[in-house]
Amino acid sequence: MSIETPESRPGLSEATARGLIREIVSDLEAARSRLAAICLDLPVSSRSDVMLLGEEEADFMTEARRTIECVLLDHLELLIQALLAAADYQPAGEEVPEQEVAGAGQGC
């Protein structure tokens, strides 16, 4: 039985890899929108101020809102930005192949 290594795999073309990353970004943007909508729809507790200060244990709504806000700002947005930067990365002096320019923003 042989072990598959990155070097033994056929690999993706650059255009395909860029397209797949952009598709994932699109999925993440949709998840971001859904989470933001959930956060907006969560009722704010009349005690949220003391809960957020840690003076009282948070109820579910306050904890869910706080968690979603942190995920959106500290994790998901950074992930989206990093993946977009990777998909758009071009080493200095190299031009984007014509097929990628024509197909930019389209799936594979």
C-alpha positions as CSV (number, residue, x, y, z in Angstrom):
1,M,0.0,0.0,0.0
2,S,1.5,3.3,-1.0
3,I,1.0,6.6,0.9
4,E,-0.3,9.5,-1.1
5,T,1.8,12.6,-0.8
6,P,1.3,16.1,-2.2
7,E,4.1,15.4,-4.7
8,S,2.4,12.2,-6.0
9,R,-1.0,13.8,-6.7
10,P,-1.8,15.2,-10.1
11,G,-2.6,18.7,-8.7
12,L,-4.9,21.5,-9.8
13,S,-4.2,24.0,-12.5
14,E,-3.7,27.5,-11.2
15,A,-6.9,28.7,-12.8
16,T,-8.9,25.8,-11.2
17,A,-7.3,26.5,-7.8
18,R,-8.1,30.2,-7.9
19,G,-11.7,29.4,-9.0
20,L,-12.2,26.9,-6.2
21,I,-10.9,29.4,-3.6
22,R,-13.3,32.0,-4.9
23,E,-16.2,29.5,-4.7
24,I,-15.3,28.9,-1.0
25,V,-15.2,32.6,-0.4
26,S,-18.6,32.9,-1.9
27,D,-19.9,30.2,0.5
28,L,-18.2,32.0,3.4
29,E,-19.8,35.3,2.4
30,A,-23.2,33.6,2.4
31,A,-22.5,32.1,5.9
32,R,-21.4,35.6,7.0
33,S,-24.7,37.0,5.8
34,R,-26.7,34.3,7.5
35,L,-24.9,34.7,10.8
36,A,-25.3,38.5,10.7
37,A,-29.0,38.1,10.1
38,I,-29.3,35.7,13.1
39,C,-27.4,38.2,15.2
40,L,-29.8,41.0,14.3
41,D,-32.8,38.8,15.0
42,L,-31.6,37.8,18.5
43,P,-33.5,39.8,21.1
44,V,-31.3,42.0,23.4
45,S,-31.8,41.2,27.0
46,S,-32.6,44.0,29.3
47,R,-29.7,42.7,31.5
48,S,-27.2,42.5,28.6
49,D,-25.1,45.4,29.9
50,V,-24.3,43.6,33.2
51,M,-23.9,40.3,31.4
52,L,-21.3,41.7,29.0
53,L,-19.4,43.2,31.9
54,G,-19.3,39.8,33.5
55,E,-21.2,40.9,36.6
56,E,-24.0,38.4,35.8
57,E,-23.9,35.1,33.9
58,A,-25.0,35.6,30.3
59,D,-28.2,34.2,29.0
60,F,-28.3,32.2,25.8
61,M,-29.3,35.2,23.6
62,T,-26.5,37.4,24.9
63,E,-23.9,34.6,24.6
64,A,-25.0,33.7,21.1
65,R,-24.9,37.3,20.0
66,R,-21.5,37.8,21.5
67,T,-20.1,34.7,20.0
68,I,-21.5,35.4,16.5
69,E,-20.2,39.0,16.6
70,C,-16.7,37.7,17.6
71,V,-16.7,35.0,14.9
72,L,-17.7,37.5,12.3
73,L,-15.2,40.2,13.2
74,D,-12.2,38.1,14.5
75,H,-12.4,35.0,12.4
76,L,-14.7,34.9,9.4
77,E,-13.9,38.3,7.9
78,L,-10.1,37.7,8.3
79,L,-10.6,34.3,6.6
80,I,-12.5,35.8,3.7
81,Q,-9.9,38.5,3.2
82,A,-7.0,36.0,3.4
83,L,-8.5,33.6,0.9
84,L,-9.3,36.5,-1.5
85,A,-5.8,37.7,-1.2
86,A,-4.5,34.2,-2.0
87,A,-6.9,33.8,-5.0
88,D,-5.7,37.2,-6.4
89,Y,-2.0,36.7,-5.6
90,Q,0.3,37.3,-8.4
91,P,4.1,37.1,-7.9
92,A,5.9,40.2,-9.0
93,G,6.7,40.3,-12.7
94,E,4.2,37.6,-13.6
95,E,1.1,38.4,-15.6
96,V,-2.3,36.7,-15.1
97,P,-2.9,34.2,-18.0
98,E,-5.5,35.5,-20.4
99,Q,-7.9,32.6,-19.7
100,E,-8.0,33.6,-16.0
101,V,-8.7,37.3,-16.8
102,A,-11.6,36.3,-19.1
103,G,-13.0,33.8,-16.5
104,A,-12.5,35.9,-13.4
105,G,-15.3,35.6,-11.0
106,Q,-16.7,32.5,-12.6
107,G,-16.6,29.0,-11.2
108,C,-14.5,26.2,-12.6
